[in-house]
Amino acid sequence: MDDAGIFSLIWLIIKKCMNCKEDKKTVITKWSEQIKNEDNAKKGDVSSKASEDNEKKVVTDKLSEGIKRLGTKDDKKTNNPKLEAKNERKRDTLIALLYFSALLYKRDGTQISKIHDCISKIKKDPENIKVLKNIQKELQKKNQPESTDNNKKVLFENIENLISTLINENDKLIEKEFEDLKNDVKYTSISELGTDDGGSFCGMFWSEENNFIVMAFKGTTPDNLGEWMRNLTVQCVDGRAHLFGQIHQGFYEYLFPNNEVNKRDFPCKRIIEAIQIKAIEINKKSKKDNVNLWVTGHSLGGALATLFYAYLLKTNLGGLQEHLNFKGAITFASPAVGNHHFATQLDSLIDDPKNKESPLWRVVVKQDIVPKLPYRACEKWMRKYTYNYNVLMNFVQIDIKLHFIMMVK
């Protein structure tokens, strides 16, 4: 596959990221079909089963190689002579990270939202046996026998087990996608990012064999009103308590506390704790070098990945440097997240020699409007009118990007 083919694959992946959830086909199958259809449309050919299988094998091989690259110590050596070109190896890594970003859209957010609703009801009236029994019934599957036990402790244990089962089943929807790959990749959800609607969340992919961890942040769900309201909250907040400069309020509050009550326990801190636990576990089992850590996300997920990346650089990896090699962040179609103070200070940290192995790359397509938002992020002539503290559209993009142009028919 040549450079044009790679770029086409990247764009098609971005286009399909938000359309994978309701399709029973795996992401790899969906991508393979789309790429083949595009190729056939250009050539005027009719797709055959053999050609579809061949395209799927090409995509699978690319992803498998990219996933292996995530755990590679450096770019100097590779066992595959066809991948000696450094840029091609990096593109395989980029596609692997975008694959993980796309997989997050496969989770069933309605189940998670139901769990949050049940937990909220318990908090309101934890002593009410009738409420607990109704919640237990709500969480049970239709074919499960209804418990007649009225003991509060037993009811709590039953509800806890039912919630754990639902979460595990949701995670398996994503793990099922790995069946096409020749890797030992595993997945688990890590944080709901302070939300209760099952939409926005952070998940962890890891491989003991390939020695890596990927933290992926999910993008916006098209029909989730709560996410859109946060996205459209373009007011800035002072981010200096945890980062620097002024930051998009909606994005900031997914990861960091918005009041004094939650300042000791917030999503970003819990994510780092989860990474540390998993890194130590992988180190003990594999007995290899420090685990490679990558951060990624698409759209809204790209914005959150940028903020998490900035926090890791500012806090010197949040105490994770003993167990990890931080390989940086690659985001896809990410909007701007902060003002020029934020962008300048983050650029300064990126340029620090100690962070040279941890770059931030923004992958954008020229025709995509999301990376151009909020508007002032790209229109420099507006900046003199919107420079005041904490005003709307006071945003600047970070100028480190891979810029692709999609050829429109």
Helices and strands as residue ranges (DSSP letters): H 3-16, G 17-19, H 27-43, H 49-70, G 81-83, H 86-103, G 104-106, H 109-124, H 129-139, H 152-175, G 176-180, E 186-191, E 202-207, E 212-217, H 225-231, E 236-238, E 246-248, H 249-255, H 267-286, E 291-298, H 300-314, G 317-319, E 324-332, H 340-351, G 353-355, E 360-365, G 370-372, G 375-377, G 380-385, E 401-404
